[in-house]
Amino acid sequence: MENLDTIKLLQECDAGTKMAVASIDEILEKVTDTQMKHLLSESKAHHEKIDYEIHLLLAKQKGQEKEPNSIAKGMSWIKTNMKMSMDNSDATVADLITDGCNMGVKSLYKYLNQYKAADQKAQDICIQLASIEEKLGKDLRKYL
């Protein structure tokens, strides 16, 4: 049985995980600290795992996947490349990823509040995704 709020919430989570993976992929090769590289790789794996779960839930709801907003993705790319061209350091990477995590958490809770009728599994996965974002942002603080 499909639930529109469930589908919408899962779609926003799907777009968020894709944005996170793309952002990590874009910057991972620029990281020099091995521990930081491990943190980012681990977070990427968590995002990919949760995205797989989102796809399964969307399929059950007969919902389509959602790509990240192309304007947001483009702006992220521009910001990343401009900042990295001025200061190609791990601190800059940490700053960029931390900003992304903060925006992700804010968006996820906005969607969680917006789609109140979403089923519990969708709400749980949204909270789990926000938790992954919060953890990465916190773990990267020591590199700022």
N, C-alpha and C positions, 0 to 999 in steps of 0.2 A: 504494500500500500504506500503510495507516494504522499509525501508531506512537503509542501512548497517551502516552508521555513527550513526544514531539514536539508532539502536540496540546496537552497541558497547558502546556508551556513557551510555546508560541505564544499560548495563551489568556491566560496571565499577562502576557506582553508586550503583548498587545492591550489588556488592562485598564489597564496602566500608561501606554500612549501616550494612551489616552482620558482618563485622570486628568490627565496632564500638560497636554494641550491644554485641558481644561476649566479647570484652574488658571490657565493663562496667559491664557485668554480672560477669566476673572473679574477679573483684576488689571490687564490691559494698559491699559485706559482710565484707570487711576489714576496711571500713570507719567508723569512730567513730563520727564525727561531723554531727549532724542531718541536718543542712542546706546544707552541701556538699553532703550528701546522697540524699537529695531532688533534688539538681541540677543535679546529675548524673541520678537519676530515671526519671526526667523530660526530660533530653536529650535522654535517652534510648527510652522513649515513642515517642518523635519527630522522632527519627531514624526509629522506627518500623512503624510509620504512613507513612513516606515518602517511606519506602521500599514497603509498600502495594500499594502506588500509582505507584511506579516503576514497580511492577509486573503487574498491570493493563495495563500500557503503553507497556510493553514488550509483553504481550499477544496480544494487538492490532497489534503490529509489527511482530507477529509470531516469537518472539525471546525467547531464553531460559534464565533461571536464571543463575547467575554466582556466584560460591562460591569464597571466598577469597583465595588468593594464599596460599597453604599449608605451604610453606617455610616461608612466611611472618608471618603467623599465629603462626607457631612453634617458630620463633624467638621472637615474641611478648610475647608468653607464658614464654619462658626462661628468657627474660629480666625482665618481671614482677615479676616472682618468685624469681629471684636472688636479685633484688633490695628490694623486700618486706622482704626477709629473713634477709637482712642486716639492714633494717630500716623500721619497720612495722608502719609507721605513715601516717597521712592524707597528710602531705607535700610530701611524696614519691608517694602517689596515685595521687596527683595533678600534680606532675612532669611527671609521666608516661602518664597520660591521656592528658596532655598538649602537650607532644611530639607526641602522636598519633593524636591529632587534627591538629597539624602543618603539619604532614606528609599527613594527609587526605586532607587538603586544597590544599597543593602543588600538590598532585596527581589529585585531581578533576579539578584544573585549567589546568593541563597538558593535561588531557583527553578532556576538553572543547576545548582547542586549537587544539588538534590532530584531533578531529572529528567535524570539522567546518561545515560540511553539515548536521549535526543532526538537527532535527526539533526544533522549538521554545519551545515546551513543554519539550522536553528532556533537552535542554539547561537551561531552567528555573528551572527544578527540580535539575539539577546539581548545579546551583548557590544557590538555596535554601539549599541544603545539605551542601555546603561549608559555607554558612552563619551560619547554626546550629553548625558546627564544630568551626568556629571562635568565636561564642558567648560562647560556653562551655570553650574553651581555655582562653578567656578573663575573664570569671566568676571564673575560678579556680585560677587565678593569686594571689588572696589574701591568698591562702592556701600554696603557694610555700615557 
